[in-house]
Amino acid sequence: MYLVFFCVLLFFNCKKTKEGNTALVLIETNNREYISFESTSALEDLSIVLENQPDIPILGDWSIEGDTITFIPILPFTVGQTYSIKNRGEAVYVFKIEPEDIHTTELIAMYPTTDSVPENLLKMYLVFSKPMQELGNSLDYITIYDNTSNKEVTVFLELQSELWNKDHNTLTLWLDPGRVKTDLIPNKELGLPIQKGHNYTITINSNWKDARGQPIDSAYTKTLSVGSRDNEKPNTANWLIKSPKKDTKELLNIDFNEAMDYFVAMEGFTILDSDKNNIVGTFSLANKEHELHFYPNQTWKSGTYTISVENRLEDLAGNNLNHLFDTDLKANDSIVQNINNTYMSFIIQ
């Protein structure tokens, strides 16, 4: 059986087998990697194993389209390890991944992107270009220095189970809610995690390793200037809507007049046409999360449109459309709405 491998992006260092000197490649897309090759073999006859563990198949998803077979490993291939592709138990190709064969993992975003935050900032997010290691404590690679007091400080809440997304490339970091909420014991004893009028530098250590065990490409820093406490809920009455023109695919722009939580905002909006049908398109945040942009797949027509906003939409202090983060939900005098959605409209003539 002859296997002819596609040469698409990144080359492995390959060993010669009785099948010849065909070049093998590692393809990376959407933070996932896979190998793809042409073969008439049945999927059940194929397996990939480590050279030193020939009887234990690597876990992953096999698929076939025509004569093209694709294998996506559940965990990334390990740098320095040698793998064999087997057909009915017989090795037909051997490959080894070297460090130069792969792209270095980068920290591609730190949210919020603004450098000016309220003193009751609740969360931050780190987004990496590839999955990160699952062992160890992420906070060991994050340093926060109070430039105003000239000392290193503890800001983020240490959790036993860290808040990674499914792909393990996005980490949610909470500033200790017990210190953010007034009148709680941690707040009274330790104060707020960050202080009004102070300036902080957050440093991400370059020794932080990705899922392959390779360090990220470089160290990263972000500066935070801390302002007053945000004790107001987001108010849709303060939002500015810039309507697009009919018969175009112009963006719909919503200006919040403040920064919003990036990931909640990206999931919290739906645009409906005059018949209440969902309009398909792409959302993005701009101007340091102060604005939402919506690009429709089809041209706008004349009519009245509805913007449906999930009321869990949060600002940087965790205040949503229903209530303040610092609201005592059990207090008798607290008036807390539990509405799921808020609706706004705009007209295209």
C-alpha positions in Angstrom: 0.0 0.0 0.0 1.4 3.3 -1.0 0.6 6.5 0.9 1.0 9.9 -0.8 1.0 12.7 1.7 -0.1 16.3 0.9 2.6 18.9 1.2 0.6 21.9 2.4 2.2 23.9 5.2 4.8 22.6 7.7 7.1 19.7 7.1 8.0 16.9 9.5 11.4 15.4 9.7 10.7 12.0 8.2 12.4 8.6 8.1 12.6 6.4 5.1 10.5 3.2 5.2 9.9 0.5 2.6 7.2 2.8 1.2 9.7 5.3 0.0 10.6 8.9 0.7 7.2 10.7 0.5 7.2 14.0 2.4 4.8 14.1 5.4 3.3 17.4 6.6 1.6 18.9 9.7 -1.3 21.1 8.9 -2.6 23.6 11.4 -5.9 25.4 11.2 -8.3 26.9 13.7 -5.9 26.1 16.6 -6.0 22.4 15.6 -3.5 20.3 13.8 -4.0 17.2 11.7 -2.3 15.1 9.1 -4.0 14.4 5.7 -3.0 11.9 3.1 -4.3 9.9 0.1 -5.0 6.2 0.5 -7.4 3.5 -0.5 -7.1 1.9 3.0 -10.1 1.4 5.2 -10.1 3.7 8.3 -10.4 0.7 10.6 -7.1 -0.6 9.2 -5.1 2.5 10.1 -3.6 3.6 13.4 -1.0 6.0 14.6 1.3 5.0 17.5 4.3 6.3 19.4 7.5 4.4 18.3 8.2 3.4 21.9 4.5 2.3 22.5 3.7 0.4 19.4 0.6 -1.3 20.8 -1.2 1.8 22.0 -3.0 3.8 19.3 -3.0 7.6 19.5 -6.5 8.8 20.3 -8.1 11.1 17.7 -10.7 11.4 14.9 -10.3 9.7 11.5 -12.3 10.9 8.5 -12.3 10.2 4.8 -13.4 12.2 1.8 -12.8 10.4 -1.5 -9.3 9.0 -1.3 -8.2 11.7 1.3 -7.8 10.5 4.8 -7.5 12.9 7.7 -6.5 12.3 11.3 -7.0 14.9 14.0 -5.3 13.9 17.4 -7.2 14.7 20.6 -4.0 16.0 22.1 -1.3 17.7 20.0 1.6 15.7 18.6 4.6 16.0 21.0 7.8 17.7 19.9 10.7 15.2 19.9 8.5 12.1 19.8 8.6 9.6 16.9 5.3 8.3 15.5 4.4 5.5 13.2 1.5 5.3 10.8 0.3 1.6 10.6 -1.8 -0.2 8.1 -3.2 -3.4 9.6 -0.5 -3.3 12.3 2.4 -2.9 9.9 4.3 0.4 10.0 4.2 2.2 6.6 5.6 5.5 7.6 7.6 7.0 10.5 7.8 10.7 11.4 9.2 12.9 14.1 8.2 16.4 15.0 11.0 18.9 15.7 10.6 22.3 17.3 11.2 24.1 14.0 8.3 22.2 12.4 5.6 24.1 14.4 4.5 27.6 14.9 5.3 29.1 18.4 2.3 29.7 20.6 1.4 33.4 21.1 -0.7 35.3 23.5 -3.0 37.0 20.9 -5.3 39.0 23.2 -5.8 40.2 26.7 -9.3 41.4 27.6 -10.3 44.0 28.4 -8.1 45.7 25.8 -8.5 49.1 27.4 -5.9 50.2 29.8 -8.4 52.3 31.9 -10.5 50.1 34.2 -12.8 50.7 37.2 -11.5 49.8 40.6 -14.2 47.0 40.8 -13.0 45.3 37.6 -14.2 41.7 37.9 -12.6 39.6 35.2 -9.8 39.4 32.6 -9.2 37.0 29.8 -6.1 35.6 28.2 -6.4 34.2 24.6 -3.6 32.1 23.2 -3.1 31.0 19.6 -2.9 27.3 20.6 -3.9 25.1 23.5 -1.9 25.6 26.7 -0.5 23.1 29.2 -3.0 21.6 31.6 -0.6 20.9 34.4 0.5 23.4 37.0 -0.9 26.8 38.2 -1.3 29.4 35.6 -0.9 32.2 38.2 2.8 31.1 38.5 3.4 32.7 35.1 1.5 35.9 35.8 3.0 38.8 37.8 1.2 41.9 38.8 3.3 44.9 40.0 1.7 48.0 41.6 3.8 50.8 40.0 2.2 53.3 42.4 3.2 51.5 45.6 6.3 49.9 44.1 5.5 46.4 45.1 4.2 43.1 43.7 0.6 42.4 44.6 -1.9 39.5 44.4 -4.9 40.4 42.3 -6.3 37.2 40.7 -8.3 34.6 42.6 -6.5 31.2 42.7 -8.8 28.4 41.8 -8.3 24.7 42.1 -10.0 24.1 38.8 -8.9 26.9 36.4 -11.4 28.4 34.0 -10.2 27.3 30.6 -12.5 27.0 27.6 -13.0 23.7 25.8 -10.0 24.2 23.5 -7.8 25.2 26.4 -6.6 28.3 24.7 -8.6 30.9 26.6 -8.3 31.5 30.4 -10.7 33.5 32.5 -9.1 35.2 35.4 -11.3 36.5 38.2 -10.3 39.3 40.5 -11.4 38.0 43.9 -15.2 38.6 44.0 -15.0 38.5 47.8 -12.7 41.5 47.8 -14.7 43.3 45.0 -18.0 43.1 46.8 -18.3 45.6 49.6 -19.0 44.5 53.2 -17.8 41.0 52.7 -15.0 39.8 55.0 -12.3 39.6 52.3 -13.1 43.1 51.2 -13.0 44.5 54.8 -9.7 42.7 55.6 -7.8 43.0 52.3 -9.5 45.7 50.4 -10.1 45.8 46.7 -7.7 43.8 44.5 -6.8 47.0 42.6 -7.0 50.5 43.9 -8.3 53.8 42.4 -5.5 56.1 41.3 -3.0 53.3 41.1 -1.2 52.0 38.0 -0.4 48.3 37.5 1.8 46.3 35.1 0.7 42.7 34.4 3.5 40.5 33.0 3.0 37.1 31.3 6.1 35.0 31.7 7.6 33.6 28.5 8.3 30.3 30.4 4.6 29.4 30.3 4.3 26.3 28.2 1.7 25.2 25.6 0.2 21.8 25.3 3.3 20.5 23.5 5.5 21.5 26.4 7.0 24.4 24.4 7.3 28.0 25.9 5.3 30.8 24.4 7.0 33.0 21.9 7.8 35.9 24.3 6.8 37.7 27.5 3.9 40.1 27.4 3.0 43.1 29.5 -0.2 45.2 30.0 -0.6 48.3 32.0 -3.8 49.1 33.9 -4.8 52.6 35.1 -7.5 52.3 37.7 -10.4 54.8 38.0 -13.5 55.2 40.1 -15.8 52.3 41.0 -18.6 51.5 38.5 -21.8 51.4 40.4 -24.2 51.7 37.5 -25.9 49.1 35.3 -25.4 49.2 31.6 -28.3 51.3 30.2 -29.6 50.7 26.7 -31.0 54.3 26.7 -27.4 55.5 26.5 -26.5 53.4 23.5 -26.1 55.0 20.1 -27.2 53.0 17.1 -25.9 53.8 13.7 -28.2 52.3 11.1 -26.8 50.9 7.8 -28.2 52.0 4.4 -30.7 49.8 2.5 -29.5 47.6 -0.3 -26.0 47.5 1.2 -24.1 45.2 3.5 -22.9 48.1 5.7 -22.2 47.3 9.3 -24.7 48.0 12.1 -22.9 49.9 14.8 -23.9 50.0 18.5 -21.9 52.3 20.7 -22.3 51.3 24.4 -20.6 54.4 25.7 -18.6 52.1 28.0 -16.5 49.0 27.7 -18.3 45.6 27.9 -17.2 42.1 28.9 -15.8 40.8 25.6 -17.1 37.2 25.6 -20.5 37.9 27.1 -21.1 40.7 24.5 -20.0 38.4 21.6 -22.7 35.9 22.6 -25.5 38.2 23.8 -27.0 39.8 20.6 -29.5 38.7 18.0 -30.7 40.9 15.1 -34.2 40.2 13.8 -35.9 41.5 10.6 -39.5 42.9 10.4 -40.9 39.4 10.4 -38.8 38.5 13.5 -36.6 36.2 11.5 -33.0 35.9 12.7 -30.5 37.7 10.4 -27.4 35.7 9.8 -24.1 37.6 10.0 -20.9 38.2 12.0 -20.4 40.1 15.2 -17.2 41.8 16.4 -16.3 44.2 19.1 -14.3 47.4 18.3 -13.0 50.5 20.0 -11.7 48.6 23.1 -15.0 46.8 23.5 -17.0 50.1 23.5 -18.7 49.2 20.2 -20.5 46.2 18.7 -20.3 45.7 14.9 -22.7 43.4 13.0 -22.0 42.5 9.4 -25.0 40.8 7.7 -24.5 38.0 5.1 -27.2 39.6 2.9 -28.1 43.2 2.0 -30.3 45.3 4.3 -33.9 45.9 3.1 -36.3 48.7 4.1 -38.1 47.9 7.4 -38.1 48.0 11.1 -35.4 45.8 12.7 -35.1 44.5 16.3 -32.0 44.1 18.4 -32.4 41.4 21.0 -30.0 41.8 23.9 -29.5 39.1 26.6 -29.8 40.8 30.0 -26.7 38.9 31.2 -24.6 41.4 29.2 -22.0 42.7 31.6 -19.8 45.7 31.8 -16.2 45.4 33.2 -17.5 45.5 36.8 -19.9 42.6 36.3 -23.0 44.8 36.3 -25.6 43.4 33.9 -28.8 44.8 32.5 -30.8 43.3 35.4 -28.8 44.2 38.5 -25.5 45.5 39.9 -22.8 42.9 40.7 -22.6 44.4 44.2 -26.4 44.1 44.8 -27.5 42.1 47.9 -30.0 39.8 46.2 -31.4 38.8 49.6 -32.1 42.3 51.0 -35.8 43.1 51.4 -35.3 46.6 49.9 -33.5 45.3 46.8 -35.4 45.6 43.6 -33.9 43.0 41.2 -35.3 42.4 37.7 -35.0 38.9 36.2 -35.8 39.7 32.6 -34.1 37.5 30.0 -33.9 40.0 27.1 -34.1 43.7 26.3 -35.3 44.8 22.9 -34.3 47.8 20.8 -35.3 48.7 17.3 -34.0 50.7 14.3 -35.5 51.6 11.0 -34.0 51.4 7.5 -35.9 53.4 4.9 
